[in-house]
Amino acid sequence: MEQAKRPLILIAVMLAMFVAAVEATIVSTAMPSIAADLGGFSKYSWVFSAYLLMSTVTVLLYGKLADILGRKPVFAFGMLLFLIGSWLCGLADSMDQLIAFRFIQGAGAGAIMPIASTIVGDIYSAEERAKIQGYLSSVWGISAVAGPAIGGVLVATIGWQYVFWVNLPLGVLSLLGIMIYLKEPARNKRTKIDYKGAVLLTVALSTILYLLIEGGVSFDWMSVPSLLLATLGALFMYGFIKAERVSNDPMMPFEIWRNRAILYANLVSLATGIILIGISSYLPAYVTGVMEQPAAIAGFTLTAMSIGWPIASVLSGRLLISIGYFRTSLLGALFLIVGTTLFVLMRPEFGPLWAGMSSFLIGAGMGLTSTAFIVSIQSAVSYDKRGAATASNMFMRNLGSTIGVALLGSILNSSLLKYFNENDSNLTLESVNAILSAGSRSGLPDEERMMLQEALELGLRNVYSLTFLCALLSFMLIFGLRGLKGVKPDVK
């Protein structure tokens, strides 16, 4: 790799990470407006779940394909699919259409983040990676959580459709940069693609996701549909694990999980994925619906996370060299515990400043942990496994977000329905749409408005309680990284 081209490739990678991370969260701030325009609050979580499901399922396949076919062709395919899906999402005129197009968008997004990170692992040494991954994580953090602020401005000015169209030109620039400047070594090894594993994993996750979203809403948790879905999900997941163990070229090579750095980093990433999606998906609904703040303010409460994330990411790159993976990750987990605790204690009268402060601490925790994990994982494997190893970490974080948005959405919907029933109210989940914008909220009777706000506050407090438990679990799991001192030479 020519040294002169590395900065150009790095810029292209940073653009790719920006568009993928922005699109994962920019829709958060726009969702109250989208729900008010298209209707369908009961399908609110499916807009996130559709994107996350497909990006989670495909990330392992893309990671494996990148090791087999090369980074460039797989990245190009994923980026093009992502851009087509983004364009279609802006054209949706119903919630069902939007969900369908988010499936397409997510199927492309699964290639962008892991392959972009893998490319950096290819062109920089282990020592250089500690600093570069800090910059990349900060870009990811800025884009992922500045997205809601951008979304708030777009919704307030030119319309929610542009939250899907805003990154189209940036995606094209990133694609051109990678295709023109990245030169890869020739590949002579012929391997088969694990389509069987991909299908089994897709069916397993889709089944489990549907159960988590609709359980307690469309059917009771203790019912025949719940039992059937749980059984099918477990059977398909068992089939996936069994197929991967006997495959010569599995989507997820389980031997890499024997490495302690990969095992515990991935388990923590599962838990932090739930935290991240829980905060980014539902905080705008709290700020707009309960605190009665405009969409732009709701976006800026999440933007506070984008301040903490890059600061912590750059700091993490330096701490990795001086104090090691374990202490750096443990510090990040402490920030996550404090941040989620503040969200549990949050009340409407505390105002958006409290929400912003809590978001900042979550961002700091994510910046410290995510950078440490990527650097440690890429230093623990050889070139021909780096794509799959990086993808495994992205998979676990995406899986956490996928499970999280479904589970948290179910908790929220169940809490709302329980509150309405206990208060003998005729209100439904769709009634919540009315408090998500100032115009519709002003037309509500005071008693109905207060009841809806109290129900939403209670439901979201239950959501934040689960994120606190995930932060506590992350803290305990990180003790499995004890003994990893710092950046080590690449494994050849």
C-alpha positions in Angstrom: 0.0 0.0 0.0 1.5 3.3 -1.1 1.8 5.6 2.0 0.5 8.6 0.0 -2.8 7.0 -0.7 -3.5 6.0 2.9 -5.0 9.4 3.9 -7.3 9.4 0.8 -8.5 5.9 1.7 -9.0 6.9 5.3 -11.1 9.9 4.3 -13.3 7.5 2.1 -13.6 5.1 5.1 -14.6 8.0 7.4 -17.3 9.1 4.9 -18.6 5.6 4.8 -18.8 5.3 8.5 -20.5 8.7 8.7 -23.3 7.8 6.3 -24.0 4.4 7.9 -24.0 5.6 11.4 -26.0 8.7 10.7 -28.7 6.7 8.9 -28.9 4.3 11.9 -29.9 7.2 14.2 -30.9 10.2 12.2 -34.4 8.7 11.9 -34.8 8.8 15.7 -35.6 12.5 15.8 -37.7 12.3 12.7 -39.8 9.4 13.9 -42.3 11.5 15.9 -43.0 13.6 12.8 -43.0 10.5 10.6 -45.5 8.8 12.9 -47.7 11.9 13.0 -47.6 12.1 9.2 -47.9 8.5 8.2 -49.6 7.2 11.4 -48.8 3.8 13.0 -47.3 4.4 16.4 -47.7 0.7 17.1 -45.2 0.0 14.3 -42.8 2.7 15.6 -40.1 0.2 16.7 -40.3 -1.7 13.4 -38.8 1.2 11.5 -35.6 0.7 13.6 -35.9 -3.1 13.8 -36.2 -3.6 10.1 -32.9 -1.7 9.5 -31.1 -3.4 12.4 -32.3 -6.9 11.6 -30.9 -6.8 8.1 -27.7 -5.1 9.0 -27.2 -7.6 11.8 -27.9 -10.7 9.7 -25.8 -9.6 6.7 -22.8 -8.3 8.6 -21.3 -11.8 9.2 -21.9 -12.8 5.5 -20.3 -9.6 4.3 -17.3 -10.0 6.7 -16.7 -13.5 5.3 -17.1 -12.4 1.7 -14.6 -9.6 2.3 -12.0 -12.3 3.3 -12.9 -14.4 0.2 -13.6 -11.9 -2.6 -11.8 -8.8 -1.3 -12.9 -5.7 0.5 -13.6 -3.5 -2.6 -16.3 -5.5 -4.4 -18.2 -6.4 -1.2 -18.0 -2.8 0.0 -19.3 -1.5 -3.4 -22.3 -3.8 -3.4 -23.3 -2.9 0.1 -22.9 0.8 -0.4 -25.0 0.7 -3.6 -27.7 -1.3 -1.9 -27.7 1.1 1.0 -28.0 4.2 -1.2 -30.9 2.7 -3.2 -32.7 1.8 0.1 -32.1 5.4 1.4 -33.6 6.9 -1.8 -36.7 4.7 -1.6 -37.3 5.4 2.1 -37.7 9.1 1.3 -40.4 8.2 -1.2 -42.5 6.1 1.2 -46.1 7.3 1.7 -47.1 4.7 4.4 -45.5 3.2 7.5 -45.5 -0.3 5.8 -43.7 1.0 2.8 -41.1 2.8 5.0 -40.5 -0.5 7.0 -40.1 -2.4 3.7 -37.5 0.1 2.3 -35.7 0.1 5.7 -35.1 -3.7 5.1 -33.3 -2.9 1.9 -31.3 -0.1 3.4 -30.2 -2.3 6.3 -29.2 -5.1 4.0 -26.7 -2.7 2.4 -25.6 -1.2 5.7 -24.4 -4.5 7.0 -21.4 -4.2 4.6 -20.3 -0.7 5.3 -19.2 -0.5 9.0 -17.3 -3.8 9.3 -15.5 -3.6 5.9 -14.6 0.0 6.5 -13.0 -0.9 9.8 -11.3 -3.9 8.2 -9.8 -1.8 5.5 -8.2 0.4 8.2 -6.9 -2.8 9.9 -5.3 -3.8 6.6 -3.5 -0.6 5.8 -2.2 0.4 9.3 0.0 -1.4 11.7 -1.3 -2.4 15.2 0.5 0.5 16.9 -1.0 3.0 14.3 -4.4 1.4 14.7 -4.7 2.5 18.3 -4.7 6.2 17.2 -6.6 5.7 13.9 -9.4 3.7 15.4 -9.8 6.4 18.0 -10.4 8.9 15.2 -12.7 6.5 13.4 -14.7 5.8 16.6 -15.1 9.5 17.1 -16.4 9.9 13.6 -18.8 7.1 14.2 -19.8 8.6 17.5 -20.3 12.1 16.0 -22.3 10.9 13.1 -24.3 8.4 15.0 -25.5 10.8 17.6 -25.3 14.1 15.7 -27.7 12.4 13.3 -30.7 13.1 15.5 -29.8 16.8 15.7 -29.4 17.0 11.9 -32.7 15.1 11.7 -34.4 17.7 13.9 -33.3 20.6 11.8 -34.3 18.8 8.5 -37.8 17.9 9.9 -38.3 21.5 11.1 -37.3 23.0 7.7 -37.6 20.9 4.5 -39.3 17.7 5.7 -38.6 14.3 7.2 -37.9 12.7 3.7 -34.5 14.4 3.7 -33.2 12.5 6.7 -32.9 9.6 4.2 -31.6 11.7 1.3 -29.0 13.9 3.0 -26.2 11.4 2.9 -26.6 10.2 -0.7 -23.9 12.4 -2.2 -21.5 11.5 0.7 -22.1 7.8 0.1 -21.2 8.2 -3.6 -18.0 10.1 -2.8 -17.0 7.3 -0.3 -17.6 4.6 -2.9 -15.5 6.4 -5.5 -12.6 6.9 -3.0 -12.4 3.2 -2.1 -12.8 2.0 -5.7 -10.1 4.3 -7.0 -7.4 4.3 -4.3 -7.6 1.0 -2.5 -5.3 -1.7 -3.9 -5.7 -5.2 -2.6 -3.4 -8.3 -2.7 -4.3 -11.0 -5.2 -6.5 -13.9 -3.8 -5.9 -17.4 -5.1 -7.8 -19.3 -2.4 -11.2 -20.7 -3.5 -13.8 -21.1 -0.8 -17.5 -21.7 -0.7 -19.9 -19.1 0.7 -22.0 -20.3 3.7 -25.5 -19.6 2.4 -27.0 -22.2 4.6 -25.7 -20.4 7.7 -26.9 -17.1 6.4 -30.5 -18.4 5.8 -30.7 -20.1 9.2 -29.5 -17.0 11.0 -31.9 -14.8 9.2 -34.9 -17.0 10.0 -33.8 -17.4 13.7 -33.3 -13.7 14.3 -36.5 -12.7 12.4 -38.5 -15.1 14.5 -37.0 -13.9 17.8 -37.4 -10.3 16.8 -41.1 -10.7 15.9 -41.7 -12.3 19.3 -39.9 -9.5 21.2 -41.8 -6.7 19.4 -45.3 -8.2 19.4 -45.1 -10.1 22.6 -47.4 -8.6 25.2 -49.0 -6.4 22.5 -50.5 -8.6 19.7 -50.5 -11.7 21.9 -49.8 -12.5 25.5 -46.3 -13.6 26.6 -47.7 -16.8 28.0 -49.7 -17.9 25.0 -49.4 -20.4 22.2 -48.0 -17.9 19.6 -45.3 -16.9 22.0 -44.3 -20.5 22.8 -44.4 -21.4 19.1 -42.2 -18.4 18.1 -39.7 -19.0 20.9 -39.4 -22.7 20.0 -38.9 -21.9 16.3 -36.3 -19.3 17.1 -34.4 -21.6 19.3 -34.5 -24.4 16.8 -33.2 -22.3 13.9 -30.5 -20.8 16.1 -29.4 -24.3 17.1 -29.4 -25.2 13.4 -27.2 -22.2 12.7 -24.7 -23.1 15.4 -24.6 -26.7 14.3 -24.2 -25.8 10.6 -21.3 -23.4 11.5 -19.5 -26.0 13.4 -19.4 -28.5 10.5 -18.9 -25.9 7.7 -15.4 -25.7 6.1 -15.8 -22.0 5.7 -18.4 -20.8 8.2 -19.9 -17.3 8.3 -18.8 -17.1 11.9 -15.6 -19.1 12.6 -16.2 -20.1 16.2 -12.5 -20.7 16.8 -11.9 -17.0 16.9 -14.2 -16.8 20.0 -11.7 -18.9 21.9 -9.5 -15.8 22.0 -10.3 -14.0 25.3 -10.0 -10.5 23.8 -12.7 -11.4 21.2 -15.0 -13.3 23.5 -15.4 -10.7 26.2 -15.3 -7.7 23.8 -18.1 -9.2 21.8 -20.2 -10.0 24.9 -19.9 -6.5 26.2 -20.7 -5.1 22.7 -24.0 -7.1 22.8 -24.9 -5.3 26.1 -23.7 -1.8 24.9 -25.7 -2.2 21.7 -28.9 -2.4 23.8 -27.9 0.7 25.7 -27.1 2.7 22.6 -30.3 1.9 20.8 -32.4 2.4 24.0 -31.1 5.9 24.4 -31.0 7.0 20.8 -34.4 5.6 19.8 -36.6 6.7 22.6 -35.0 9.8 24.1 -36.5 12.1 21.4 -40.0 10.7 22.2 -39.4 11.6 25.9 -38.2 15.1 25.2 -40.9 15.9 22.6 -43.8 14.0 24.2 -43.2 14.4 27.9 -41.0 17.5 28.3 -42.9 19.2 25.4 -39.8 20.4 23.7 -39.4 20.8 19.9 -37.7 18.2 17.7 -34.6 20.3 17.3 -34.1 20.4 21.1 -34.7 16.6 21.3 -32.0 16.2 18.7 -29.5 18.3 20.6 -30.0 16.3 23.8 -28.6 13.3 21.9 -26.0 15.4 20.2 -24.4 15.8 23.6 -23.4 12.2 23.2 -21.4 13.2 20.1 -19.3 15.5 22.3 -18.5 12.8 24.8 -17.9 10.0 22.2 -15.1 11.6 20.2 -13.3 13.0 23.2 -13.3 9.5 24.8 -12.4 7.8 21.6 -9.2 9.8 21.1 -8.4 9.4 24.8 -9.0 5.6 24.5 -6.4 5.3 21.7 -3.8 6.8 24.1 -4.9 4.9 27.2 -4.7 1.6 25.3 -0.9 2.1 25.0 -0.4 3.4 28.5 -2.8 1.4 30.8 -4.0 -1.5 28.6 -7.3 -2.8 27.3 -8.8 -3.8 30.6 -8.5 -0.5 32.5 -9.6 1.5 29.5 -12.7 -0.7 29.0 -13.5 -0.7 32.7 -13.4 3.1 32.8 -15.8 3.2 29.8 -18.2 0.8 31.6 -18.2 3.1 34.7 -19.3 6.0 32.5 -22.1 3.9 31.1 -23.3 3.0 34.6 -23.4 6.6 35.7 -25.1 7.7 32.4 -27.9 5.1 32.5 -28.5 5.8 36.3 -29.1 9.5 35.4 -31.7 8.4 32.8 -33.5 6.2 35.3 -33.7 9.2 37.7 -34.8 11.7 35.0 -38.1 13.5 35.5 -39.9 15.9 33.1 -39.2 18.9 35.3 -35.5 18.3 35.1 -35.6 19.6 31.5 -33.5 18.8 28.4 -30.2 19.8 30.1 -30.4 16.7 32.4 -31.1 14.5 29.3 -28.1 16.1 27.5 -25.8 15.5 30.4 -26.8 11.9 30.7 -26.2 11.5 26.9 -22.7 12.9 27.2 -21.8 10.3 29.8 -23.2 7.5 27.6 -21.1 8.8 24.7 -18.0 8.8 26.8 -18.5 5.2 27.8 -19.2 4.1 24.3 -16.1 5.9 23.0 -13.8 4.3 25.5 -15.1 0.8 25.0 -15.7 0.6 21.3 -12.2 1.8 20.4 -10.6 -0.6 22.8 -12.5 -3.5 21.5 -11.8 -3.0 17.8 -8.1 -2.5 18.3 -7.8 -5.5 20.5 -9.7 -7.7 18.2 -7.8 -6.7 15.0 -4.5 -7.2 16.8 -5.5 -10.7 17.9 -6.0 -12.3 14.4 -4.2 -12.7 11.1 -5.1 -10.9 7.9 -7.2 -13.7 6.5 -9.5 -13.7 9.5 -9.5 -9.9 10.2 -12.7 -9.4 8.2 -14.6 -12.1 10.0 -13.2 -11.1 13.4 -14.1 -7.4 12.9 -17.6 -8.4 11.6 -18.2 -10.6 14.7 -17.8 -7.5 16.9 -20.1 -5.4 14.7 -22.5 -8.3 14.6 -22.7 -8.5 18.4 -23.3 -4.8 18.8 -25.9 -4.8 16.0 -27.5 -7.9 17.5 -27.7 -6.1 20.9 -29.3 -3.1 19.1 -31.7 -5.4 17.2 -32.7 -7.3 20.3 -32.8 -4.1 22.3 -35.1 -2.1 20.0 -37.5 -5.0 19.9 -37.4 -5.8 23.6 -37.5 -2.2 24.7 -40.3 -1.4 22.2 -42.2 -4.3 23.7 -41.6 -3.1 27.2 -42.7 0.4 26.3 -45.9 -0.8 24.5 -46.8 -3.2 27.3 -46.3 -0.5 29.9 -48.5 1.9 28.0 -51.3 -0.7 27.6 -51.1 -1.7 31.3 -51.3 2.0 32.4 -54.4 2.6 30.1 -56.1 -0.5 31.4 -55.4 0.2 35.1 -56.9 3.7 34.7 -60.0 2.4 32.8 -59.0 4.6 29.8 -60.1 4.1 26.2 -56.7 5.3 25.0 -54.7 3.1 22.7 -51.1 3.0 21.5 -52.0 5.1 18.5 -53.2 7.8 20.9 -49.6 8.5 21.8 -49.1 10.1 18.4 -51.1 13.1 19.6 -48.5 14.2 22.1 -45.5 13.9 19.8 -46.0 17.3 18.1 -47.0 20.7 19.5 -49.9 21.1 17.0 -51.7 17.9 17.9 -50.9 18.2 21.6 -52.5 21.6 21.9 -55.8 20.2 20.7 -56.0 17.6 23.5 -58.0 18.0 26.7 -55.7 18.6 29.6 -56.7 15.4 31.4 -56.1 13.3 28.3 -52.7 15.0 27.6 -51.5 14.5 31.2 -52.5 10.9 31.2 -50.7 10.2 27.9 -47.6 12.0 29.2 -47.6 10.1 32.5 -48.0 6.8 30.7 -45.2 7.6 28.3 -42.9 8.7 31.1 -43.6 5.5 33.1 -43.0 3.3 30.1 -39.7 5.0 29.2 -38.5 4.8 32.8 -38.9 1.0 32.5 -36.9 1.2 29.2 -34.1 3.1 30.9 -34.1 0.7 33.8 -33.2 -2.1 31.5 -30.3 -0.1 29.9 -28.9 0.4 33.5 -28.9 -3.4 34.0 -27.1 -3.8 30.7 -24.5 -1.2 31.9 -24.0 -3.2 35.1 -23.6 -6.4 33.1 -21.0 -4.8 30.8 -19.0 -3.7 33.9 -18.9 -7.3 35.2 -18.0 -8.9 31.8 -15.1 -6.5 31.3 -13.3 -8.2 34.1 -12.7 -11.1 31.6 -10.3 -8.8 29.8 -8.0 -8.5 32.9 -4.4 -9.2 31.9 -4.5 -7.7 28.4 -1.9 -5.1 28.9 -1.9 -3.0 25.7 -1.3 -2.9 22.0 0.4 -6.1 20.8 2.1 -6.8 17.4 -0.1 -8.2 14.7 -0.7 -12.0 14.6 0.9 -13.3 11.3 
